[in-house]
Amino acid sequence: MTIRLRGLAALAGAAVAVAMTGAALSANPGPWSPGPANWKGDLSPITAADWNYDRAAHLLSRAGFSGTPEEIARLAAMTPERAVRSLVYYETIPNPKLTPFIESGFWDPSLTYFPDSRPAATDKALKDGGNIGVMNKPDGNRAVQPTSDRFFYWLRATDLESRRVGQWFAERMLDTTHPLEEKMALFWHGHFATAEGKVRDYRKMVQQIDMFEKYATGNFAQLAINVAQNPAMLYFLDAGVNVKGAANENFAREVMELFTMGVGNYIEKDVREAARAFTGWNFDNLDFVVDKEKHDDGVKTFLGRTGNFNGVEVLKIIFEQPVTANYIAGKVYNYFVRDDISAEQKAQLGKILRDNNYEMKPLLLTLFMSKDFYSAASYGSHIKGPVEHVVTMMKQLGAPEIPGIPDFTLTTTGLGQTLLNPPSVAGWAQGKSWITPAIVMERGNIARDYLFPNIVSFRDPNLLTTNTGTDGQIGDRLRKGADYTQATALADPGMMGAFDMVARERDELFNTRVSGYYAWELAYRKLIPTPRGAARVDITDMVVGSGVKTTSEAVDYMLGRFLRVPASAEMRNALVAFLNTELGTTDMVRARTYSETPLRMVTHMIMSTPEYQIN
């Protein structure tokens, strides 16, 4: 692996420049065929004469998560319009591998009104004799321990289940026959960003993902209304404290600034008046409700209109603004085409969206058919986000599922993206924010982990918390018969402060450190485990099975399969020389019985390059 590290160190310094400009290194002969420079900004459709395998690959890499050569060839055999329509109008295409999320069984109705905090939970238990489905102990020390245990149980349980939801969501991206549906669901997840870390209910997040898939390429206006009434969003942006006479502006501000119009297209009074229109909006379990007693039904003036508006009416006024369609069309363009878009082009695309009453399909059809989409300016201009990067890797390798080793959530989190937990209401920054020299190195390490999984030292991340840290230490002591005081004592008594010393001797209403351990223990009893296998791929079968005869042909095949921009002649020749050395021959058929590891090493080197991070 010395060669790998030396090569990555040399490549990392160029990573940012390559990714930011989309420029390729000196091209080797191949099928790479971006359109001419004068296609930039041209929204007119390409013709059948313009269509080829490379442009079909470009389409599938942007409108989906890339594909196998066979999947690309099927698109290339169609006319460009038919190929694009097969991705955009996917509803009639069977999608047999997708299944609903199967819950571990953590939730029960007693958790419906879950407290905002541990103090809120235990204070209510003291007042009412119990809380969250459990009663206080009638006698003895730590009378409120059951409520404390129960509170931490749900926090641990929903965190564990959310990791499973993220894996399930990624699996849908890999398995789907509707790649654009999942690519758009991922887009909406970042656009209407909510984080499970605050929502603290995986069920609401699953409900939201289902909604993003349902409206993936549907009507944006209806999706925005549904998001505004979605329990995850309502909780995330504090609907519960948005009441008549004390309007909370969080959602009203974000719905204009981030979700629909963009900064500079409204004034502060519009925010205040919109917030009044959304007062009383809340949820009951997984259902949207309006509390009429808390809703401000007075006259409001919003974006120049005056009336007794409610939240839906405010949203409809927003949709009437030309800037709204322009803003959304621009964000979709940036996601699928490239970062730079002129004001004129944004207005053109906004008009398409507005003229079609915010139906997304006509806009997407225009984008994917346009010469601009296939222009030299658009090729190699997109930096793959972490989730897209890993799913694309698995798709190109022909993996039948997202493997459990390495762990998907830890992998993408290390690269800067955790499904169900965007960093803020603004979502992920996208684009250049995904790339630094260090992250390119880490992406190379992740490719290694999928191709050469470290099964011996792998530890299931769902179980790490009980094996290390305070919770695990306390649990180990309790299992060995220690009492609460002994179990929660610091390892080094000399580190105890006066407060800790007193706490050891006094009676307690509850002990949160012990609750932490019991919460994990109970959650693990119910958790459905994530299958922990490595990626089931056979690269020898992939490469030699394609009909290649020599190591040169093998490297060319792999570069063509994995890269969306051409490699330099220097890189290509170095890979051929490396493979020759590892195999001891240039004859791939002769070396077939022992070529798997060398081919995986070459694959790892390709996936570690700056070129692999972009498409």
C-alpha positions, 0 to 999 in steps of 0.5 A, spaced: 500 500 500 506 504 499 504 506 492 497 508 494 499 513 499 505 516 495 500 516 489 495 520 493 499 524 496 501 527 489 494 527 487 491 531 493 495 537 492 491 538 485 484 536 488 481 542 489 484 546 483 481 540 479 474 539 482 473 547 482 474 548 475 472 541 472 478 541 468 481 534 466 488 532 466 491 531 459 486 526 456 488 519 453 484 517 447 477 515 449 469 516 448 469 522 452 465 527 448 462 534 451 459 538 447 462 544 444 463 551 447 458 554 444 453 549 447 454 553 454 447 556 456 443 553 450 437 550 452 435 548 445 434 540 445 440 536 443 438 531 437 439 524 435 445 526 431 448 529 438 447 522 442 452 517 444 454 512 449 458 518 453 452 523 453 448 517 456 453 516 461 453 523 463 445 523 463 445 517 468 451 520 472 447 527 474 440 524 473 441 518 478 447 515 481 451 513 475 450 506 472 453 499 469 455 499 462 449 495 460 445 500 463 448 506 460 448 502 453 440 501 454 440 509 454 444 510 449 440 505 444 434 510 445 433 517 442 435 522 447 428 524 448 426 517 450 432 516 454 430 523 458 423 521 458 425 514 461 428 518 467 423 523 468 417 520 467 418 513 471 412 512 474 410 506 470 416 503 470 416 497 475 420 498 481 420 491 485 426 491 489 424 497 494 421 496 500 418 500 506 422 501 512 421 496 517 421 498 524 425 495 530 419 496 534 421 502 539 415 506 539 409 505 543 403 510 544 406 512 551 411 516 547 407 520 543 408 527 548 415 526 549 418 531 553 423 537 550 428 535 556 430 530 561 428 536 567 421 536 563 420 529 564 423 528 571 419 534 573 412 532 570 414 525 573 415 528 580 408 532 579 404 526 577 407 520 580 410 518 573 411 520 566 412 517 559 408 511 560 412 509 567 410 510 574 415 512 580 417 507 585 412 507 591 418 507 596 426 507 596 431 511 593 431 514 586 423 514 586 423 517 579 429 513 576 423 509 571 422 516 568 429 518 567 431 511 564 425 511 559 427 518 557 434 516 555 431 510 552 427 513 547 433 518 545 438 512 544 433 508 540 431 513 535 438 515 534 440 507 533 433 507 528 435 513 525 442 510 522 438 504 520 433 509 516 439 512 513 442 505 510 435 504 508 434 511 504 441 509 501 439 502 499 433 505 495 438 510 491 442 503 489 436 499 488 431 503 484 429 503 477 427 510 478 434 513 479 431 521 478 426 519 484 431 518 489 436 523 486 430 528 487 428 526 494 436 527 496 435 534 493 429 535 497 432 532 503 437 538 503 433 543 501 427 542 506 433 541 511 430 538 518 435 534 523 433 528 527 438 530 532 433 535 534 426 532 531 428 526 536 423 521 532 425 517 526 418 516 524 417 523 523 424 522 518 421 516 515 415 520 513 418 526 510 423 521 506 416 518 503 414 525 502 420 527 498 419 521 494 412 522 492 413 529 490 420 528 487 418 530 480 411 532 482 408 539 484 413 544 488 408 548 490 404 542 493 410 539 496 412 546 499 405 546 503 406 539 505 413 540 508 410 546 512 405 541 515 410 536 516 411 534 523 418 533 522 419 540 520 413 543 525 418 541 530 424 542 527 422 550 526 418 551 533 411 551 531 409 549 538 411 556 540 408 560 534 402 562 537 397 568 537 400 574 540 407 571 541 409 569 534 415 565 533 418 567 526 423 561 525 419 558 519 416 564 516 423 566 515 426 560 513 420 558 508 422 565 504 429 565 505 431 558 504 425 554 501 422 559 496 424 566 494 431 567 497 434 573 501 433 580 499 426 579 496 422 580 502 422 585 508 422 584 515 415 586 516 413 580 511 416 575 516 412 578 522 406 577 518 407 571 515 409 568 522 402 570 524 399 566 519 402 560 521 400 561 528 397 555 531 400 550 526 402 544 530 402 536 530 399 530 534 403 524 533 404 524 526 398 528 524 398 535 522 393 539 526 391 547 527 389 549 534 384 555 532 385 558 539 392 559 538 391 561 531 391 569 529 386 570 524 387 577 524 388 582 518 395 581 515 399 585 510 404 580 506 408 582 500 403 587 498 397 583 499 392 584 505 387 579 508 385 574 513 391 570 511 392 563 513 399 559 512 397 556 506 394 562 503 401 565 505 405 560 501 400 561 495 402 568 495 409 566 495 408 562 489 405 568 485 412 571 485 416 571 479 422 570 483 420 564 487 420 560 480 426 563 478 430 561 485 427 554 485 429 553 478 436 556 479 437 551 485 435 545 481 440 547 475 445 548 480 444 541 483 444 537 476 448 542 471 453 546 474 454 552 479 454 558 474 447 560 471 446 567 468 440 571 471 437 571 464 438 563 464 435 563 471 429 567 468 428 562 462 428 556 467 423 560 472 418 561 466 418 554 464 416 552 472 411 558 473 408 556 466 407 549 468 404 551 475 410 549 479 410 542 476 417 539 476 417 535 470 417 540 464 423 543 468 427 537 468 425 535 461 428 541 459 434 541 463 436 534 461 435 535 453 438 541 453 445 542 449 447 546 455 447 540 460 452 536 455 456 542 454 464 542 455 462 547 461 457 542 464 462 536 464 466 535 470 463 541 473 459 537 479 463 534 485 459 528 488 457 529 495 458 524 500 452 520 499 452 520 492 459 518 492 458 512 496 452 510 492 455 511 485 461 507 487 457 501 489 453 502 483 459 502 478 462 496 482 455 492 481 454 491 488 447 488 490 446 492 496 449 497 500 454 493 504 454 493 512 462 493 512 464 499 512 458 502 516 455 507 511 453 512 516 460 513 519 463 513 512 459 519 509 459 522 516 467 522 515 466 526 509 461 531 511 454 528 510 450 524 515 443 523 512 437 525 516 442 530 520 444 536 515 448 541 519 443 546 519 436 549 516 440 551 510 442 544 509 449 542 506 453 547 502 454 542 496 459 544 491 466 546 493 465 545 500 465 537 499 473 538 497 479 539 500 486 535 499 484 532 506 478 529 504 480 527 497 485 523 501 479 520 506 475 518 500 481 514 497 481 511 504 474 509 504 474 506 497 480 502 500 475 500 506 470 498 501 475 494 496 479 491 502 474 491 508 478 491 515 473 485 517 478 483 523 478 490 527 471 492 525 466 494 530 459 495 529 458 502 531 451 501 534 455 497 539 461 502 540 457 506 545 456 501 550 463 498 549 467 504 551 466 511 555 462 512 561 455 508 559 459 502 558 463 502 564 457 503 568 454 497 565 460 493 566 460 495 573 453 494 574 453 487 571 458 485 576 454 486 582 456 494 584 451 498 587 449 505 584 454 509 588 460 504 586 458 503 578 457 511 577 464 513 581 469 516 577 475 511 576 480 516 579 477 518 586 482 524 586 478 527 580 472 528 584 470 535 586 466 536 593 459 536 589 461 529 586 463 527 593 456 529 596 452 526 591 455 519 592 452 519 599 446 523 598 439 520 596 437 521 589 431 522 585 434 519 579 441 517 576 442 519 569 448 516 568 445 509 570 439 511 565 444 512 560 446 505 560 440 502 561 437 506 555 442 503 551 441 496 553 434 496 552 434 499 545 439 493 543 434 488 545 429 491 540 434 493 535 434 490 528 441 489 526 444 491 520 447 486 516 454 486 516 457 483 510 462 486 505 461 489 498 459 482 494 463 484 487 467 480 483 472 485 479 475 480 475 469 477 472 467 485 471 473 486 467 475 480 464 468 478 463 467 484 458 472 481 453 478 484 455 485 480 453 491 485 455 492 489 461 492 495 457 485 494 455 483 492 462 486 499 465 482 502 459 476 499 461 476 501 468 478 508 467 472 508 462 467 505 467 469 509 473 471 516 471 467 521 467 473 525 466 479 523 462 485 520 466 492 523 463 496 519 459 501 518 465 496 516 470 494 511 465 501 508 463 502 508 470 496 503 472 498 499 466 505 498 468 503 497 476 498 491 473 503 488 469 508 488 475 502 485 480 500 480 474 507 478 472 504 478 465 500 482 460 495 477 458 489 478 462 486 471 460 492 467 463 492 471 469 484 470 471 485 466 476 489 470 481 487 477 478 482 479 483 487 483 488 491 486 483 484 489 479 482 491 486 488 495 487 488 498 481 480 500 482 482 503 489 487 507 485 482 510 480 477 511 485 482 515 489 484 520 484 481 527 484 478 525 477 473 520 480 470 525 485 467 529 479 462 528 474 
